[in-house]
Amino acid sequence: MPSTDEDLAIQTTELRKAYGSEVAVDSLSLAIESGTVYGFLGPNGAGKTTTMRLLTGLTQPSSGSVRIRGVDVDDRRSLAPHVGYLPETPPLYEEFSAREQLEYVADLRDIPQNVARERIAEYLDRFDLTDDADKRIDAYSKGMQQKTAFIQSVLHDPDVLFLDEPTSGLDPRAARTIRESITDFADTGTTVFLSTHILPVVEAVADAVGVLFDGRLVAEGTPADVQARAETGESGSLEDAFLAVTSEPDAVATSERE
Ligand SMILES: Nc1ncnc2c1ncn2[C@@H]1O[C@H](COP(=O)(O)OP(=O)(O)OP(=O)(O)O)[C@@H](O)[C@H]1O
């Protein structure tokens, strides 16, 4: 059954972003249904972070449009309660402890204090941060900061979650906790837009994959579809497919349009 606009958590139409003569994102049309975990892949400089910033309204497009849950992305007041974003460089107050940071974000998000305290305690425990929760963030390792940043992006239970390299700097246990959290969110209907270079993470959690190359979407579908279309053979991994479609973008883009 064709999806209607209301079923779409993320919809972009002919999205384009240029910085001077440099076109970072071009002709990007996405239609991502609610509850999907969408793995967004692409080599360095392909335009993934720019896309994330467009999808979260932090950057204005040169042309094209973005709708989140059917609402124009510029309507930030309506969307803020529903959207979570873990950027590449997360904003954390280094002089705060993780607990203070999370309580501060909970307050900004209007989460009632008793609910916030309970939720924060659960997440700190889940991410093995309880013992360090009252230390200043500037004394944290990169991984501890990343875990704190992940928690702050999901504290308000968003319907649409944007994650830019969420497992960056994390040890295997913490990375697994993030993967499990993504799956748990998806099970409760959250849409997760996940940008990462770590293909096994995408293979483990994504229902759909989009591959960006030079600002354009060169392949899209289920991980199995993308592998099949890249003609990497039955034993081909997502990595093989990624390498194939990001070296011959024209061929795949053409087959996508047929
Ligand atoms: N603020 C900016 N001003 C000028 N050019 C920019 C700006 N932001 C991004 N670009 C350019 O846009 C292109 C896409 O960059 P972007 O950071 O979106 O890529 P990416 O896929 O996230 O890369 P990586 O995987 O390395 O993080 C690059 O050529 C980059 O130099």
Ligand as a Chemical Component Dictionary entry (heavy atoms), coordinates in Angstrom:
data_LIG
# 
_chem_comp.id                   LIG 
_chem_comp.type                 NON-POLYMER 
_chem_comp.pdbx_formal_charge   0 
_chem_comp.three_letter_code    LIG 
# 
loop_
_chem_comp_atom.comp_id 
_chem_comp_atom.atom_id 
_chem_comp_atom.alt_atom_id 
_chem_comp_atom.type_symbol 
_chem_comp_atom.charge 
_chem_comp_atom.model_Cartn_x 
_chem_comp_atom.model_Cartn_y 
_chem_comp_atom.model_Cartn_z 
_chem_comp_atom.pdbx_ordinal 
LIG N1  N1  N 0 29.937 25.164 6.457 1  
LIG C1  C1  C 0 30.473 24.747 5.311 2  
LIG N2  N2  N 0 31.043 25.616 4.442 3  
LIG C2  C2  C 0 31.568 25.197 3.275 4  
LIG N3  N3  N 0 31.583 23.912 2.858 5  
LIG C3  C3  C 0 31.044 23.008 3.666 6  
LIG C4  C4  C 0 30.455 23.358 4.930 7  
LIG N4  N4  N 0 29.972 22.223 5.518 8  
LIG C5  C5  C 0 30.255 21.206 4.667 9  
LIG N5  N5  N 0 30.884 21.680 3.556 10 
LIG C6  C6  C 0 31.333 20.882 2.396 11 
LIG O1  O1  O 0 30.244 20.084 2.001 12 
LIG C7  C7  C 0 30.697 18.765 1.658 13 
LIG C8  C8  C 0 29.970 17.724 2.522 14 
LIG O2  O2  O 0 30.413 17.842 3.879 15 
LIG P1  P1  P 0 29.754 16.989 5.056 16 
LIG O3  O3  O 0 30.419 17.412 6.341 17 
LIG O4  O4  O 0 28.284 17.112 4.990 18 
LIG O5  O5  O 0 30.178 15.516 4.674 19 
LIG P2  P2  P 0 30.090 14.147 5.509 20 
LIG O6  O6  O 0 29.514 13.138 4.584 21 
LIG O7  O7  O 0 29.402 14.375 6.799 22 
LIG O8  O8  O 0 31.622 13.838 5.751 23 
LIG P3  P3  P 0 32.373 13.000 6.944 24 
LIG O9  O9  O 0 31.971 11.582 6.772 25 
LIG O10 O10 O 0 33.796 13.234 6.620 26 
LIG O11 O11 O 0 31.946 13.615 8.255 27 
LIG C9  C9  C 0 32.211 18.767 1.836 28 
LIG O12 O12 O 0 32.803 19.024 0.591 29 
LIG C10 C10 C 0 32.449 19.921 2.780 30 
LIG O13 O13 O 0 33.710 20.506 2.549 31 
# 
loop_
_chem_comp_bond.comp_id 
_chem_comp_bond.atom_id_1 
_chem_comp_bond.atom_id_2 
_chem_comp_bond.value_order 
_chem_comp_bond.pdbx_ordinal 
LIG N1  C1  SING 1  
LIG C1  N2  SING 2  
LIG C1  C4  DOUB 3  
LIG N2  C2  DOUB 4  
LIG C2  N3  SING 5  
LIG N3  C3  DOUB 6  
LIG C3  C4  SING 7  
LIG C3  N5  SING 8  
LIG C4  N4  SING 9  
LIG N4  C5  DOUB 10 
LIG C5  N5  SING 11 
LIG N5  C6  SING 12 
LIG C6  O1  SING 13 
LIG C6  C10 SING 14 
LIG O1  C7  SING 15 
LIG C7  C8  SING 16 
LIG C7  C9  SING 17 
LIG C8  O2  SING 18 
LIG O2  P1  SING 19 
LIG P1  O3  DOUB 20 
LIG P1  O4  SING 21 
LIG P1  O5  SING 22 
LIG O5  P2  SING 23 
LIG P2  O6  DOUB 24 
LIG P2  O7  SING 25 
LIG P2  O8  SING 26 
LIG O8  P3  SING 27 
LIG P3  O9  DOUB 28 
LIG P3  O10 SING 29 
LIG P3  O11 SING 30 
LIG C9  O12 SING 31 
LIG C9  C10 SING 32 
LIG C10 O13 SING 33 
# 
